[in-house]
Amino acid sequence: MNEFLSDNTKVDVSIILPIHNEAASLNDLYQELTGVLSSLGKSYEIIGVDDSSQDESFTILSALAERDERLKVIRFQFNYGQTAALSAGIKAAQGDIIIPMDADGQNDPHDIPRLLDKINTGAMAVSGWRKNRRDKFWSRRLPSFIANKLIAVITGVKIHDYGCTMKAYRREVIQDVQLYGEMHRFIAVYAAWHGGQAEEIVVNHRPRQHGRTHYGLSRTFKVLLDLIMVIFLAKYLNRPIHFFGGIGFVSLGLGLAAGLVAIYLKIVHLRDFVATPLPTFAALLIIVGVQLIIIGVIAEMLMRVYYESRGKQPYSIKTKINF
């Protein structure tokens, strides 16, 4: 059940703002947003998700919401992070098109019409590309560049800037996606993998005027770990034996190869077993390979128990006719 009760009144556009200690920028951002959205001639809502801010963010949001019923506010009891804030905002959104963006003023609301234009050409997801990014090179831009390249190569989805919060999604792409960790940046990947068209446009990235960034170099490693999880959930959730078993057979193969080389070196009197690390590597790799295959079997059993005990099916139906 959706914990956000509403009158189910649909709107054209939902803006999602994850907020954590952004009091200094909220009034200006609200004025900009409402100015741009009012000029579109579409119905809209703005959902501000206060991720347990310690400044006056919630007070400002509450005051703005009293004057404008199109501004809706969610406040977390504790600090859960950006992905959780985006997930809560998406669940509460009523819009046919959902646009998340940062609340620090670096994303430009004037890019919203261009995102909508791209969506209207048939794209299921449109990602913003901060081509001229206004952040520090060593701590933000360089790690982001490396992470983006790796994600593009591994997923096969060619997007320049996965980390840009400002994106646009059709509701049907995003409404059933469960977000954890830093996985909000991979929604465009989900869309592409499920047959949707993922596009990108260059967006204006403005210098931060207030406060300081909440993210540093360590976030890159968390993103890469989440990428592994995304790939597993998307491609191997229903067949975990292929994931673990595949790696297990590679490990077994390497172990057997190392063992055979060690035996050959012993036979031709080039190296005794104690004079080379190959026997140790062989034993270790074979043990790891066997363990991974066993883990794959256990994961396969757990997956079947999960589906059968909850009455779930390992597929989803988009359309039924004459049933």
N, C-alpha and C positions, 0 to 999 in steps of 0.2 A: 504494500500500500504506500502511496505517495504521502509523505508526512506534511506536504504543503497543500492545505485545503484551499480551494479557490472556487470561483463561480464558473470556471471553465470557459470564460470569455476569451476567445482567441484574439490576438493582435498580430500585426504584420511583422514587427521587429521587437526582439528582446535584447537589451544591452545588459551584459553581466559584468559587474565591477568587483573583483576581489580586493578587499581593502584591509590594510594593516598599517596603522599609524601614518595616515595620509591626510591628517586634518588640514594642513596648510594648503593643499591643492584642491580640496573637494568643492568649495564654492565656485572657483573658476571653472573647474571641469564640468560641474553641473550646468553652468550658464552656457558653456560651449556646446555641450551635448544637446541640451534642449533647443538651442538655436538651430543646430544642424538637423535634428530629428523633426522639428516643427516644419522645416522647409521641404521635407520629403513628400508631404501629403499622404503619409501612411500612419496608421495607428501604431503606437509603440509603448513600451514600458522600460523602465530602468530598474534593475535589481542590484542593490548594493549589499554585498556580503561582508560584514565586519568580522574579520578573523581575530576577535578578542583584542582590539586595539587598546593601547594604554594611554593614548592621547584623547583629544576631543572629537575623534572621528564619528563616534556613534551619536554624540550630542548634535553635531552638525547635520548628520544624515536624518536624525529624527526631526529636527527643525525644518529641513527642506521637505521631508515627507508630509509634514502637516499642511504645507502649502500646495503640494502637488501629489495627487493620489496616484499618478503614473510612476512615481518613485516608490519602490518597495524595498524594505530593509530587512535583512536577516542578520542576527547577531549570534556568533558562536560563544559558547561558554568558555572554551579554552582555545588556544592557538593551534589550529590543525594544519595550517599551510595553504598555499595557493590552490593546489589541486582540489582539496576538500572544499574550499570556498567556491571554486568554479563548478564543482559537482553539485553543490547545494543550489547554486543559482540556476543551473541548467534544469534541475528537477522542478524548480519553482516556475520556470519560464513558460509563458503561454504563446510565445511568438512562433510564427512559421519559419522565420529566419532568426538564428541566435548568434549574437556577436559579442564575444568576450573581449575585454580590453583592460589594460592596466589603469589604476587610479592615480598614478603618480604624475600624470600630465605629459609623459613622454610619448604615448600614443596620441595621434591627432584625430579628433572626432570628424574632421573634414574629409577623412578617408572613407568614412562610412558609405556615402553614396557610390563610390567606386567599387567597394566590396559588393554592394547590392547589385550594381550593374553586372559584375562578373558572375554572380550567382544566377542572375536572370538569363545568362547565356547558356545555362544548363549545368554549370558546375555544382557538385554536391558539397564541396568544401573549398574555401578560398583562404589561403594563408598569406598574411602580411610578410613582406620581405624588407627588413630594415637595411637597405643597401648602403645608406650613409648613416651608419649607427653612431650615436653620440655617447659612447661609453669608453671607459679606460681600455687600452689595447691589451695589456698583459693579463689583467684579472678578469675581463669580460669578453672582449671581442675575439682574442686568439683562442681561448678554450671553447668558445661557442662555435668558431669556424671549424675547429677540429671535430667537435661533436657532430655538427651538422653534416660534414663530409662522411663521417663514419655511418651515421644513421641513413643517409641517402644510399650509400653503397650496400649496406646490409639489408635494408628494406626494399630497395629498388624503386622507391618513390622519390623523384628528383625535385626536392624543395630546398631552397637555399637557406631558409631561416625557420627551423622548427621551434625555436625558443620564443619567437614573437607571439605575445599573448593575443594580439589583435588579429582575429580570424573571423570568418563567417561560415556558418553551417546551415544547411537545410535541417529542419527539425528531425526528419526521419533518419538522418545519419547519426545524430548525436543522442537521441532520447533514450536509447537502450544501452549505451556504453557506460560501463562501470569504471570510474576513475580512481586510481590509487597512486601513491608515490608522486612521481613527476609525470604521470602518464597523460596529462591533458595535452601535451605537445604532440602526442602521437595520434590524435583523432583523425587527422588528414590521412595518416597511414591506414587506419581502419577503413576509412571511406574508399581509398584506392583498392585495398585488398578485397573489398566486398563489391567491387564493380562500379563504384561511384567515381566521378571525375573530380580529381583534386587539382586545383589551379593555384597560382599565386600572383600577387601584384606588388609592386614597390610602394611602400607606405612611408610617410614622413615620420622620422624619429627625432624627437625634440630633446634638447638637454634637460636633465632633471633640475628643476628650479628649487625644490624644497626637499628637506630630509635627506636620507641616504638609502642606498640600495640594501635590500635584505638578503642578497645572494652573493656568493663569492665563488672562488675556484673549485671548492669541494663539491659544488652542485653538479659539475660536469660528470664526475664519477658516479653520482647517484643516477643521473640521466642515463648513462650507459648501462648501468645495472637494470634499470627499468626497461631499457630497450630489449635486453635479453628476455625479460618477463613478457613483454608485449609479443615478441616473436613466438614464444612458447604458447601463450594463450591463443594467439591468432591461428597458428599453424599446427600445433601439436596437442591442444587440449583434449581432443577426442582420440588421439593416438599417441600417448606419451611414450609407449614402447619404441616408437620410431625415433624419438628424440634421444632418450637415454640409451636405447639399444644401439643406435647409430654411433654415438660417441664411444660406447662400450666396445663395439667391434673394432673401431679404429685403435683404441687402446690395446685390445687383444692382439691385433695385427702387429702393432709396433713392438709389443712385448715378445711375441713369437719371433719376429725378425731379429730383435736384439739377442734373443737366446740362440738362434741359429748361427748368427755371426760369432757369438762367443764360442759355440761348439766348433765351428770351422777354425777359428784361431787356435783353439786347443789341439785339434787334430793335426794341423800343419805345423804345430810347435812354434807358433809366433807369440802367443800370449796364454798363460795359465789363467784359470778362472779368477784366481786371487789377484792377478795383475791387471785386471780390467774391470771397470764398473758395469760392463754390459750385463752380467748375470743379475746384478742387483736391479738394474733398470728393467730387465725382462720380468723378474718376479713381481716388481712393483706394478708395472703396466698390466700384467695379466690379472693380478688381484683387483686392480681398479676396474679393468674391463668387465670382469665377472660381477663385481659389485654394481656397476652401472646397469648391466643387463637385468640383474635382480631388482634393482630400483624401478626399472622400466616396467617389469611385470607387476610389481606391487602398485605402481601408479596406474597401470591399466585396470587393475582390479578395483582400485578406489574410484576411478572415473566411472566404471560401470555401476558400482554401488551408489554413487552420487546421482546418476541419471535415474536408475531404477527406483531408488527409495523415495525420490521426490516427484516421480511421475513425469520427469522431463524427457525431452527428445534431443538428440545431438544435431538438430537442424531447426531452422525457423522458416515458416511459410509466409510468403509475401502476399499471395492472392489465391483465392479459391473460387471456382465457378461451378454453379449448379449443385452445391452441397447443401 
